[in-house]
């Protein structure tokens, strides 16, 4: 069975405007700024951490995601929205990208660094002796947190080689390593 990944793009968008236009409310955001890296929850057109709102004007790259779509944005105001449901592409993203017909879809999990400890409600604090504590917008009763992603495998037409053509982030989830008490 073929899975199709659809995409649309828009130029000249501030990050908050792109988040609102793509209907990312309730999603998660990975935000890169010169002085900090933020993991946030989307509330309307804002990105919130346990410490409050992130100044989106300082962000130069963002990946914002829900289980059914991902928004990618760069500082020059270029935004791309990816989804398997073409009806989720808003008219305000006028540039339609070539649809990607994937021959296979691979669901992956990336282990997020740190042991889970209680955070504020709706958040899990991940602590480690090697890196600073980071809060992720996920409640967990487990010892770890993973970032779920989906890879789309396509076939190169000239030689028939399969390759991962695209990846879409899905969300954070609790994880308990095998053998953990």
Secondary structure by P-SEA (a helix, b strand, c coil): cbbbbbbcccccccaaaaaaaaccccccccccccccccbbbbccccccccccccccccccccccccccbbbbbcccbbbbbbcccccccccccccccccccccbbbbbbbbccbbbccccccbbbbbbcccccccccccccccbbbbbbbbbbbbccccccccccbbbbbbbbbbbccccc
